[in-house]
Amino acid sequence: MSAGNDHDPIPSDDEPAAATVPLLAPREGVPDVVTTAADVDEAAALLARGHGPLAVDAERASGYRYSARAYLVQLRRRGAGTVLIDPIPIAGGLGSLASVINELEWVLHSADQDLPGLEELGLRPAMLYDTELAGRLAGFPRVGLAAIVAQTLGFELKKGHGAADWSKRPLPDSWLNYAALDVEILVELRDEMAAELDRQGKSEWAAQEFEHIRLAGPPKPKPERWRRTSGVHAIKNARKLAIVRELWTARDEIATRRDIAPGRILPDSAIVSAAQSVPNTIDGLRGLPVFGGPRQRRSSRAWLSAIERARALPDSELPPLTPPLDGPPPAGRWARHHPEAAARLTAARTELSALGEEVSVPVENLVSPELVRRLCWDWELPATADAAAYIDSRFAAGGARPWQRELTVTRLSKALADEN
């Protein structure tokens, strides 16, 4: 399988955008929001009478809520129109809907963002088409929904309420209009992107990527997530680092229980400030920024208890200043102590960058950068072994799709052979 170059060139960000037509309201108007089990049954029957793929979107409350829960689900199918569903009052009553739509091809933009929340509702696609990923594979310079719609269909989608608190009730009419427009022409966009990928000879690449996303499931939690606290790198004392860990853990437990974004419970800056100051009384804690506010004063005992737990830890239980490595060290450190690995990584990156330019695909979509990094670090090729076979087995074990391996293995084997 190979990508051809006989398609029209895709405009760059520097080229003037063609005139677009503002898309201000859905063709059939904004439908009433489905909020009862009876309404779900009607919506399922309506969608069953439609035809073709199903446009799907979900609105979450990122930045407001802890979970990835869907607070509004938007669906549209040719011959049926648009359906808006509030899953909160009927989360356990979507069986009739699932029986209809779970058998269909779903069209989403950035599918990995919405699939986990939809899965929680018992909604999962039999097939998937991701228009954002299609745009990446097609070499589009910008792959946001509004940018791709403007470039391919000539419509202007107004930026609106995507970052709003969708757990709010009732949902304002302007928000519902925005939500309905997100699926208004998603199927038409899917058809346009499919035609573009077919012209470029990349349809099979896309099919493998979409299936990978469909089956991937939610991402695995990263170890020691508390180390991602903003500003934690300024702390160079293990005891104070333990305070960050305990405060982060206490905050995470509260955020999970109340389904509120952690930063709205206690900002990272307050956690780092408390770790640096190590207050030992409630008055001392309340003298710090944020902790003296009316909301935080009510939780003073919980925060001080977390600090006291860290102070009471034996030295053997303190976290190391440097997190344990899960894989190779940062690539910036390789050149000094592991110059051979650094040379391999440079050669691999150079080759993949050139390949990405040739086929108009971002390097990170050609193959996982982490797989490349681990390959170059762990390189242990026997003198009599075949480099291509070695790389292919490593990539296959790491989850690289067949199209990625077919495209990159031979090129990388030649590039890395020169460095060994």
C-alpha positions, 0 to 999 in steps of 0.5 A: 500500500502506498500514498500517491501524490496526484491529489490537489495540494492542500492549502497551507496556513499562509494561503488566504482562506476561501470565502466561507458561509456562516453556519448559524443554525441547524437546518431543521432547527434545534430539537427538544432535548430527550430527557425521559425513557419514553423519549429515548425509545422515540429517538431510537425509532427515529434513528432506525428509520434513517440511513448511512453513518451516524454523526456523534458528539458528546459534551463533557464538563472538562475543567469543571468535573472530575469525570469524563462523563457525557452531559449531552449526546448529539446524534444525527443521521440522514433521513432522521435528523438530529437528536439531543439526549441529556443522559443524566436523568436517563443514564440507565435507560438507553438500551433501546438507543444502544440496540439501534446505534451500536450497530452503525458506523459512527462519525466523530471528530477526535473520537478518543475524547468522547468514546470513554464517556459514551462507553459508560452509557453503554454506547459503542460503535460497530465501526468508527470514522474519525474526521480529525484523524482523517485530516492528519493522515490527509496532511491538513495543516489544521485539523480542528473541526471548524478548520476542516469544515471551512476548508472542505465544505466551505462553512464557517462553524462559530467557536462557541461553548465547547469549554463550557460547564455542560453539567449546568442545568438547564442548558441555555438555548445558545449552547444547544444550538452550538451542540446541534451544529457540531453534528449538522454536517459531520457525515458530509465531512466524513464523505469529503475526507474519505474521498480525499484519503482515497485520492491519496491512496490512504484509505487503508491507513485510515481504516486501520487507525480508526479500528485501533482507536475503536478498540483501544479503550480508555487510557491507562492511568499514568503512575505517580500522577501527583508528580504532574502538579504544576510547580513541583519541579521547584521542590528539592526536598523529599519531605516537602515532596511527600507533602505535595503527594499527600495534599494531591492525594487528599484533593484527588479523593475529594474531587473523585467523590464530589465529581469536581475538577481537582483544580477547583478543589485546590489549585496546584499553586496552593499545594506547592506553597503549602509544601514549601512553607510546611505550616504546622497549625491551622492558623499557619495554613490559613495564612498562606494564599488560597487557604485563607479563603472562605471555601478553603477554611472549611477544609483546613483540617483535611489539608493540615492532616495531609501535611501531618501525614507527610511529616510523620513518614519515616525517611524510608517512605519518602518519595525519591526526588527523581521519579523512577524511570518507566523506560529510557531517560529523557532524550536530551540526556543521551548524548553525554552518557549514551552517544550511540543511542543519541546518534540512533535517535537522531538518525531515526528522527531525520529519516521519519521527518523526511518520510513524513514530508514525502507522504504528507503525514505528521511524524507522530502519526507515522509511528509512536514517538515513544516506540522510536525512542525505546527502539533506539535506546534498547537497540540490541541487534545481533551481528547476524540478525536482520535489522528490518525484522528486528524493528518490525517485531519491536513495533508490532509488539508495541502496537504499531499498525501494519501500515505504519510498519510497512511504511517505516521499517525498511527506511528505519532499518537502513538509517539505523544500520549506518549508525551501528 
